[in-house]
Amino acid sequence: MPFTLRLLGLTLCAAIQVVEGISQTPSTQCSIENISGFLTQDDQAEVLMAHSISSNGSFGEVGDVAYPQNATYLPSLCVATINVTSSSTSSYTFGVFLPDDWNKRFLAVGNGGFNGGINWYAMGTGAKYGFATISTSTGHNSTGLDMSWAINNPASKSDWAGRSLHGSTVLAKEIVEGYYGNAANKSYYSGCSTGGRQGVKSAQDHPEDFDGILAGAPAWKSTSQQLWQLKVGAINLPEDGPGYLPVGMFAIISQEVLRQCDWSDGIADGIIMNPKHCNFRPEKLLCTPSSANQSACLTAPQVSTLKQLYLPLVQMDANVNTLTYIYPNFGLGSEVQMPSSFGSNNEPSAYGTDYAKYYLFDDPDWDWKTSFNYTTFTEAERLNPGNVNANNFNLSTFHGRGGKLIQYHGYADGLIPTEASQVLYDETWITMAEQGVDLDDFYHLFFVPGMQHCSGSVYDAPWYFGGSEQSSNLETNGQHAFPVPGVDNAKGWARSG
């Protein structure tokens, strides 16, 4: 069921602040030789680097194109990178921060998009709270829109889809236990978007990996998500067509949505609390002879385009005369971020086109203009390269061992439709209800009014609650923002108990 932002913030604060004492371990063990000794010979792993970092130090990697931002203001810790051979044609690396003052907890952080790289900045957030923290490269080195690494490379697809996170987690726990002399009391995960999918998939496929999972805006049905971005981009083309909505028009549309929907909760506060409670009329934007500003209204074809962007994707089966639901679409309030899902130069987003070329069909000549139709969604789900979709809704094992899953999604998300999280929750609810399990016992879904994709918001709606990488959006002039305000003490690191 949906929960409020206030409750979500309190839940996360409580999760971060619960510490069962601090284990102080100096970094004298921080060497390639020592850390290699914590791994078994059959791990197919090689420690590439290990060295100590002093208090208030920083760390990052110059070649990490996906995550170039250094982790800063670190506590004294040991940093190491490990390479794992995952097949005869693939490998992945993971990084680990081992704080001298350890809170006896383990934390893995996720990735975003098709990014290939170690997420050092997000790792630094966890290390400040005393977590032994890891991140995996997912098996390649690229930015989020570069999918060329995947072509004809099924092993690397499997690494990105989930194998690298699980493998990194297993090996990192061996390192943590060897380094501190004790296994972690609890293991947690935090990620958003692709990272949200990684978290949900961990609960489904590797329920022993984490005791608690924080999964934001999960791209859980990746095969449909990427093709959805192709479809919505195509809806708004061609750029010289009568129905084309230029980027600048979406701010105007957003203002009209707020005007019509702000009162839907009975309070005019500049925040749309629940878009589903609003009966939005796009026709109110239609240009008329009396419109004072013809550049601030829509033509009839543009109104038609906008309506399509709000409608879920469905397919008509002519044989049985029924509609098949495929994927949700943009929600009301997400207009400002909608263009992020579109492409440019009369092409849809590369999240859709390059996904189809390099990840799905292994065909760089695949042409969306001639080959893309609704059957592409069916084919993508059938292929499911790397077993990427998190659609094993049976969380019995995760629930049985006491696992907890917190999922959140911004109502103003313009990159992954908010309704996709509701579909995931509902499918899981049905599966677990059939076994007599109440989802409220271990799985909560929070919708955040006004929040965009993973962080940020429209019209200054509150969105900051310590979610994955949210603190990076609050740094200004090099000043570090703690993930949860108010819990950092004079020493500089959060130590509440």
C-alpha positions as CSV (number, residue, x, y, z in Angstrom):
1,M,0.0,0.0,0.0
2,P,1.2,3.6,-0.5
3,F,2.7,5.4,2.5
4,T,3.6,9.0,3.1
5,L,6.9,10.8,2.6
6,R,7.1,11.6,6.3
7,L,6.8,7.9,7.3
8,L,9.4,7.0,4.7
9,G,11.8,9.5,6.1
10,L,11.3,8.2,9.6
11,T,11.7,4.6,8.4
12,L,15.0,5.3,6.7
13,C,16.3,7.4,9.6
14,A,15.6,4.5,11.9
15,A,17.3,2.0,9.5
16,I,20.4,4.1,9.3
17,Q,20.7,5.0,13.0
18,V,20.4,1.5,14.4
19,V,24.0,0.5,15.3
20,E,25.0,-2.3,17.6
21,G,28.3,-0.8,18.7
22,I,31.4,0.1,16.8
23,S,34.3,-2.2,16.0
24,Q,37.5,-0.3,15.7
25,T,40.0,-1.9,13.3
26,P,43.1,0.0,12.1
27,S,44.0,-0.2,8.5
28,T,47.2,-2.2,9.1
29,Q,45.6,-5.2,7.3
30,C,45.0,-3.0,4.2
31,S,47.2,-4.7,1.6
32,I,46.7,-6.7,-1.5
33,E,48.4,-9.7,0.2
34,N,46.2,-9.6,3.3
35,I,42.9,-9.1,1.5
36,S,43.8,-11.8,-1.1
37,G,44.2,-14.2,1.9
38,F,40.5,-13.7,2.9
39,L,39.4,-15.1,-0.5
40,T,39.3,-18.8,-1.2
41,Q,41.3,-20.2,-4.2
42,D,38.2,-21.2,-6.1
43,D,36.7,-17.6,-6.1
44,Q,38.2,-16.7,-9.5
45,A,39.0,-13.3,-7.9
46,E,42.1,-11.1,-8.0
47,V,42.7,-8.2,-5.7
48,L,43.9,-5.4,-7.9
49,M,44.5,-2.6,-5.4
50,A,44.3,-2.0,-1.6
51,H,45.5,1.0,0.4
52,S,44.5,3.1,3.4
53,I,42.8,6.4,3.3
54,S,43.1,8.9,6.2
55,S,40.2,10.7,7.8
56,N,38.5,13.3,5.6
57,G,40.2,11.8,2.5
58,S,38.6,11.2,-0.8
59,F,38.7,8.4,-3.4
60,G,37.6,7.8,-7.0
61,E,39.0,6.4,-10.3
62,V,39.9,8.5,-13.3
63,G,38.8,5.9,-15.7
64,D,35.4,5.4,-14.1
65,V,33.3,7.2,-16.8
66,A,30.0,6.2,-15.3
67,Y,30.7,7.5,-11.8
68,P,33.5,10.2,-12.1
69,Q,32.5,11.9,-8.8
70,N,34.9,11.0,-6.0
71,A,33.7,9.9,-2.6
72,T,34.7,12.8,-0.3
73,Y,35.1,13.5,3.4
74,L,35.6,9.8,4.1
75,P,36.4,8.4,7.5
76,S,39.7,6.6,7.9
77,L,39.3,3.3,6.0
78,C,40.8,0.7,3.7
79,V,39.8,0.8,0.0
80,A,40.2,-2.2,-2.3
81,T,39.2,-3.3,-5.8
82,I,38.7,-6.9,-6.8
83,N,38.4,-8.4,-10.3
84,V,36.2,-11.5,-10.7
85,T,36.3,-13.8,-13.7
86,S,32.7,-14.6,-14.4
87,S,33.1,-16.7,-17.6
88,S,35.7,-17.4,-20.3
89,T,34.6,-14.1,-22.0
90,S,33.6,-11.8,-19.1
91,S,34.7,-10.4,-15.8
92,Y,33.6,-7.7,-13.4
93,T,35.2,-5.7,-10.6
94,F,33.9,-4.4,-7.3
95,G,35.1,-1.9,-4.9
96,V,35.0,-2.1,-1.1
97,F,35.3,0.5,1.7
98,L,36.3,-1.0,5.1
99,P,36.0,1.7,7.7
100,D,38.4,1.6,10.7
101,D,35.3,2.3,12.9
102,W,33.0,-0.4,11.7
103,N,29.3,-0.5,12.7
104,K,29.2,-4.3,12.2
105,R,26.9,-3.8,9.1
106,F,27.4,-4.5,5.4
107,L,25.9,-2.3,2.7
108,A,25.9,-2.8,-1.1
109,V,24.9,0.2,-3.3
110,G,23.4,0.0,-6.8
111,N,24.0,1.4,-10.3
112,G,21.9,3.4,-12.7
113,G,20.9,3.0,-16.3
114,F,23.4,0.9,-18.3
115,N,26.2,2.4,-16.4
116,G,29.3,0.3,-16.1
117,G,31.5,1.4,-13.2
118,I,32.0,1.3,-9.4
119,N,29.8,3.8,-7.7
120,W,32.4,5.2,-5.3
121,Y,30.4,8.3,-4.3
122,A,27.4,6.3,-3.2
123,M,29.8,3.9,-1.3
124,G,31.2,6.9,0.5
125,T,27.8,7.8,1.8
126,G,27.5,4.4,3.5
127,A,31.1,4.5,4.8
128,K,30.4,7.7,6.7
129,Y,27.9,5.8,8.8
130,G,30.4,3.0,9.5
131,F,29.1,0.5,7.0
132,A,31.5,-1.8,5.2
133,T,30.3,-0.8,1.7
134,I,30.6,-2.2,-1.8
135,S,29.6,-1.5,-5.4
136,T,30.1,-3.6,-8.5
137,S,31.0,-2.4,-12.0
138,T,28.4,-4.7,-13.4
139,G,31.0,-6.1,-15.8
140,H,31.7,-3.2,-18.2
141,N,33.0,0.4,-18.3
142,S,30.5,2.8,-19.9
143,T,28.1,5.6,-19.4
144,G,24.4,4.9,-19.0
145,L,23.5,5.4,-22.7
146,D,26.4,3.3,-24.1
147,M,25.2,-0.2,-24.8
148,S,27.7,-1.2,-27.4
149,W,29.4,-3.5,-24.8
150,A,26.5,-5.8,-24.9
151,I,26.4,-6.8,-28.5
152,N,26.9,-10.6,-29.0
153,N,28.1,-10.8,-25.4
154,P,25.6,-12.9,-23.4
155,A,28.0,-13.3,-20.5
156,S,28.4,-9.6,-20.0
157,K,24.6,-9.2,-20.2
158,S,24.3,-11.7,-17.4
159,D,26.8,-9.8,-15.3
160,W,24.9,-6.5,-15.8
161,A,21.5,-8.2,-15.2
162,G,22.4,-9.5,-11.8
163,R,25.3,-11.9,-11.6
164,S,27.9,-9.3,-10.8
165,L,25.9,-7.9,-7.8
166,H,25.4,-11.3,-6.3
167,G,28.9,-12.5,-6.9
168,S,30.4,-9.2,-5.6
169,T,28.2,-9.5,-2.5
170,V,29.3,-13.1,-1.7
171,L,33.0,-12.3,-2.1
172,A,32.8,-9.0,-0.3
173,K,31.3,-10.7,2.7
174,E,34.2,-13.0,2.8
175,I,36.6,-10.0,2.8
176,V,34.6,-8.3,5.6
177,E,34.6,-11.3,7.8
178,G,38.3,-11.9,7.3
179,Y,39.3,-8.3,7.7
180,Y,37.3,-7.6,10.9
181,G,37.4,-11.2,12.3
182,N,33.6,-11.3,12.4
183,A,30.8,-11.5,9.9
184,A,28.5,-8.6,9.5
185,N,25.5,-8.7,11.9
186,K,23.1,-7.4,9.2
187,S,23.4,-6.8,5.4
188,Y,21.6,-4.1,3.5
189,Y,21.2,-2.8,0.0
190,S,20.3,0.6,-1.4
191,G,19.8,1.5,-5.1
192,C,17.5,3.4,-7.5
193,S,16.3,2.9,-11.1
194,T,18.5,0.1,-12.4
195,G,19.7,-0.1,-8.8
196,G,16.1,-0.5,-7.7
197,R,15.8,-3.4,-10.1
198,Q,19.0,-4.9,-8.7
199,G,17.6,-4.7,-5.2
200,V,14.2,-6.3,-6.0
201,K,15.9,-9.0,-8.1
202,S,18.2,-9.8,-5.2
203,A,15.2,-10.4,-2.9
204,Q,13.7,-12.6,-5.6
205,D,16.7,-14.6,-6.8
206,H,19.2,-14.4,-3.9
207,P,17.2,-13.8,-0.8
208,E,20.1,-14.8,1.4
209,D,22.2,-11.8,0.3
210,F,20.5,-9.0,2.2
211,D,18.4,-8.6,5.3
212,G,17.0,-5.2,4.3
213,I,16.6,-3.7,0.8
214,L,15.8,-0.1,-0.2
215,A,14.7,-0.1,-3.9
216,G,13.8,3.1,-5.6
217,A,11.9,3.5,-8.8
218,P,12.9,0.0,-9.9
219,A,13.2,-0.7,-13.7
220,W,12.1,-4.2,-12.7
221,K,10.7,-5.1,-16.2
222,S,13.7,-3.9,-18.1
223,T,12.6,-5.4,-21.4
224,S,9.4,-3.4,-21.5
225,Q,10.9,-0.3,-19.8
226,Q,13.5,0.3,-22.5
227,L,11.1,-0.3,-25.4
228,W,8.6,2.0,-23.6
229,Q,11.2,4.8,-23.9
230,L,11.4,4.0,-27.6
231,K,7.6,4.2,-28.0
232,V,7.1,7.5,-26.1
233,G,9.9,9.0,-28.1
234,A,8.2,7.9,-31.3
235,I,4.9,9.3,-30.2
236,N,6.4,12.8,-30.2
237,L,7.9,12.5,-33.7
238,P,8.5,13.7,-36.3
239,E,9.9,17.0,-35.0
240,D,8.4,18.9,-38.0
241,G,5.0,17.2,-37.5
242,P,1.9,19.0,-36.4
243,G,1.7,17.1,-33.1
244,Y,5.3,17.6,-32.0
245,L,5.7,19.0,-28.5
246,P,9.0,20.9,-28.2
247,V,10.9,20.6,-24.9
248,G,10.0,24.1,-23.8
249,M,6.3,23.3,-23.9
250,F,6.4,20.8,-21.1
251,A,7.0,23.5,-18.4
252,I,3.8,25.2,-19.6
253,I,1.9,21.9,-19.6
254,S,3.3,21.2,-16.1
255,Q,1.9,24.5,-14.8
256,E,-1.5,23.7,-16.2
257,V,-1.4,20.2,-14.6
258,L,-0.6,21.9,-11.3
259,R,-3.4,24.4,-11.7
260,Q,-6.0,21.7,-12.3
261,C,-4.7,19.1,-9.9
262,D,-3.3,21.0,-6.9
263,W,-6.7,21.2,-5.2
264,S,-7.4,17.5,-5.7
265,D,-6.4,16.8,-2.1
266,G,-8.4,19.8,-0.8
267,I,-5.3,22.0,-0.2
268,A,-3.6,24.4,-2.5
269,D,0.1,24.0,-1.5
270,G,1.9,23.6,-4.8
271,I,2.1,19.9,-4.6
272,I,0.0,17.2,-6.3
273,M,-0.4,14.7,-3.5
274,N,-1.9,11.9,-5.6
275,P,-2.2,12.4,-9.4
276,K,-4.9,9.6,-9.5
277,H,-7.3,11.9,-7.7
278,C,-7.2,14.5,-10.5
279,N,-9.5,14.6,-13.5
280,F,-7.1,16.4,-15.8
281,R,-8.4,18.0,-19.0
282,P,-5.7,18.5,-21.6
283,E,-8.2,20.4,-23.7
284,K,-7.8,23.4,-21.3
285,L,-4.5,23.9,-23.0
286,L,-6.0,24.2,-26.5
287,C,-5.3,27.4,-28.4
288,T,-8.4,29.4,-29.3
289,P,-8.8,32.7,-31.1
290,S,-9.0,34.4,-27.7
291,S,-5.8,32.9,-26.4
292,A,-3.6,35.8,-25.3
293,N,-0.3,33.9,-26.0
294,Q,-0.4,31.5,-28.9
295,S,3.0,30.1,-28.0
296,A,1.8,29.1,-24.5
297,C,-1.1,26.9,-25.7
298,L,-1.4,23.7,-27.8
299,T,-2.8,22.9,-31.2
300,A,-5.3,20.1,-31.5
301,P,-2.7,17.7,-32.8
302,Q,-0.4,18.6,-29.9
303,V,-3.2,17.9,-27.4
304,S,-3.7,14.5,-29.1
305,T,0.0,13.7,-28.6
306,L,-0.2,14.7,-25.0
307,K,-3.1,12.5,-24.4
308,Q,-1.2,9.5,-25.8
309,L,1.7,10.2,-23.5
310,Y,-0.6,9.7,-20.5
311,L,-2.4,6.5,-21.8
312,P,-0.9,3.1,-20.9
313,L,0.5,1.0,-23.7
314,V,-2.0,-1.7,-24.8
315,Q,-2.2,-4.1,-27.8
316,M,-5.3,-5.1,-29.6
317,D,-5.6,-8.8,-30.3
318,A,-7.8,-9.0,-33.3
319,N,-8.3,-12.7,-33.0
320,V,-10.2,-12.5,-29.7
321,N,-11.0,-8.8,-29.8
322,T,-9.4,-8.0,-26.5
323,L,-6.8,-5.5,-25.3
324,T,-3.6,-6.7,-23.7
325,Y,-1.9,-4.4,-21.1
326,I,1.8,-3.9,-21.9
327,Y,3.2,-1.1,-19.8
328,P,2.1,2.1,-18.0
329,N,2.8,5.6,-19.2
330,F,3.7,9.0,-17.8
331,G,1.8,10.1,-14.7
332,L,0.3,13.5,-14.1
333,G,3.0,15.8,-12.7
334,S,5.9,14.2,-14.5
335,E,5.8,16.7,-17.4
336,V,8.9,18.6,-16.6
337,Q,11.0,15.4,-16.7
338,M,9.2,13.8,-19.7
339,P,11.7,15.1,-22.3
340,S,14.4,13.1,-20.5
341,S,12.7,10.0,-22.0
342,F,12.7,11.4,-25.5
343,G,15.6,11.5,-28.0
344,S,16.8,14.1,-30.5
345,N,17.4,14.6,-34.2
346,N,14.1,12.8,-35.0
347,E,15.2,9.7,-33.1
348,P,13.7,8.3,-29.9
349,S,15.9,7.9,-26.8
350,A,19.0,5.7,-27.2
351,Y,17.7,4.0,-24.0
352,G,15.2,2.4,-26.4
353,T,16.9,2.2,-29.8
354,D,20.4,1.2,-28.7
355,Y,18.9,-1.2,-26.2
356,A,17.1,-3.0,-29.1
357,K,20.2,-2.9,-31.3
358,Y,22.9,-4.0,-28.9
359,Y,21.3,-5.7,-25.9
360,L,18.1,-7.3,-27.3
361,F,18.7,-8.3,-30.9
362,D,22.5,-8.0,-31.3
363,D,22.0,-6.2,-34.6
364,P,23.5,-2.7,-35.0
365,D,21.5,-2.3,-38.2
366,W,18.1,-2.8,-36.5
367,D,15.9,0.1,-37.5
368,W,13.1,1.2,-35.3
369,K,11.2,2.9,-38.1
370,T,10.7,-0.4,-40.0
371,S,11.1,-3.1,-37.3
372,F,9.5,-1.7,-34.1
373,N,5.9,-2.7,-33.3
374,Y,4.0,-4.1,-30.3
375,T,5.2,-7.6,-31.0
376,T,8.7,-6.3,-30.2
377,F,7.6,-6.1,-26.6
378,T,6.5,-9.8,-26.7
379,E,9.8,-10.8,-28.3
380,A,11.8,-8.9,-25.7
381,E,10.1,-10.6,-22.8
382,R,10.7,-14.0,-24.5
383,L,14.4,-13.3,-25.0
384,N,14.9,-11.6,-21.6
385,P,18.7,-11.3,-22.2
386,G,20.8,-12.1,-19.1
387,N,17.6,-12.9,-17.2
388,V,17.3,-9.2,-16.5
389,N,13.6,-8.9,-15.5
390,A,12.8,-9.0,-11.8
391,N,9.5,-10.8,-12.3
392,N,9.8,-13.7,-9.9
393,F,7.1,-12.4,-7.6
394,N,7.5,-15.2,-5.1
395,L,9.3,-13.7,-2.1
396,S,8.6,-16.6,0.2
397,T,12.3,-17.3,1.0
398,F,13.1,-13.7,1.5
399,H,10.1,-13.3,3.8
400,G,10.8,-16.5,5.6
401,R,14.3,-15.5,6.7
402,G,13.0,-12.1,8.0
403,G,14.0,-9.9,5.0
404,K,12.5,-6.4,4.7
405,L,11.9,-4.6,1.4
406,I,11.2,-0.9,1.2
407,Q,10.3,0.4,-2.3
408,Y,9.7,4.0,-3.2
409,H,8.8,5.9,-6.4
410,G,8.3,9.6,-7.2
411,Y,4.9,10.6,-8.5
412,A,6.7,13.1,-10.9
413,D,9.1,10.5,-12.3
414,G,9.6,11.1,-16.0
415,L,12.0,8.3,-16.7
416,I,10.3,5.2,-15.2
417,P,6.5,5.5,-15.0
418,T,5.4,5.6,-11.4
419,E,2.6,3.1,-12.1
420,A,5.3,0.4,-12.9
421,S,6.0,0.2,-9.1
422,Q,2.3,-0.3,-8.4
423,V,2.2,-3.2,-10.9
424,L,5.2,-4.8,-9.3
425,Y,3.7,-4.5,-5.9
426,D,0.3,-5.8,-7.0
427,E,1.8,-8.8,-8.8
428,T,3.9,-9.6,-5.7
429,W,0.8,-9.1,-3.4
430,I,-1.2,-11.6,-5.5
431,T,1.6,-14.2,-5.4
432,M,2.2,-13.9,-1.7
433,A,-1.5,-13.7,-0.8
434,E,-2.0,-17.1,-2.4
435,Q,0.4,-18.4,0.2
436,G,-1.3,-16.7,3.0
437,V,1.4,-14.1,3.5
438,D,0.5,-10.4,4.3
439,L,2.8,-8.1,2.3
440,D,2.6,-5.5,5.0
441,D,4.6,-7.8,7.2
442,F,7.8,-7.2,5.2
443,Y,7.2,-5.1,2.1
444,H,6.2,-1.5,1.9
445,L,5.7,0.7,-1.1
446,F,6.0,4.5,-0.7
447,F,4.9,7.1,-3.3
448,V,6.6,10.5,-2.9
449,P,4.5,13.4,-4.1
450,G,6.3,15.7,-6.5
451,M,9.5,13.7,-6.6
452,Q,11.1,13.0,-9.9
453,H,13.3,10.1,-10.9
454,C,15.1,9.0,-7.7
455,S,15.7,12.6,-6.5
456,G,14.8,16.2,-7.1
457,S,11.2,17.4,-7.4
458,V,8.8,19.8,-9.1
459,Y,7.7,23.0,-7.4
460,D,10.0,22.5,-4.4
461,A,8.1,19.4,-3.1
462,P,10.1,17.6,-0.3
463,W,12.0,14.7,-1.7
464,Y,15.2,14.2,0.4
465,F,15.1,11.2,2.8
466,G,18.5,9.5,2.4
467,G,17.7,7.4,-0.7
468,S,20.3,6.1,-3.0
469,E,22.7,8.9,-4.1
470,Q,20.3,11.6,-3.0
471,S,23.0,13.4,-1.0
472,S,25.0,14.0,-4.2
473,N,22.3,16.3,-5.4
474,L,22.6,18.5,-2.3
475,E,26.4,19.1,-2.5
476,T,27.3,22.8,-3.3
477,N,30.7,24.3,-3.4
478,G,32.3,21.1,-2.2
479,Q,30.4,21.0,1.0
480,H,29.2,17.5,1.9
481,A,25.5,16.9,2.7
482,F,24.8,13.9,5.0
483,P,22.2,11.5,3.7
484,V,19.9,12.0,6.7
485,P,20.1,15.6,8.1
486,G,20.5,16.0,11.8
487,V,22.2,12.7,12.7
488,D,25.8,13.7,12.1
489,N,27.6,14.6,15.3
490,A,30.5,16.8,16.1
491,K,33.0,14.1,15.1
492,G,31.6,14.3,11.6
493,W,30.2,10.8,11.2
494,A,26.7,9.7,12.2
495,R,26.8,7.6,15.4
496,S,23.3,7.2,16.8
497,G,22.2,4.2,18.7
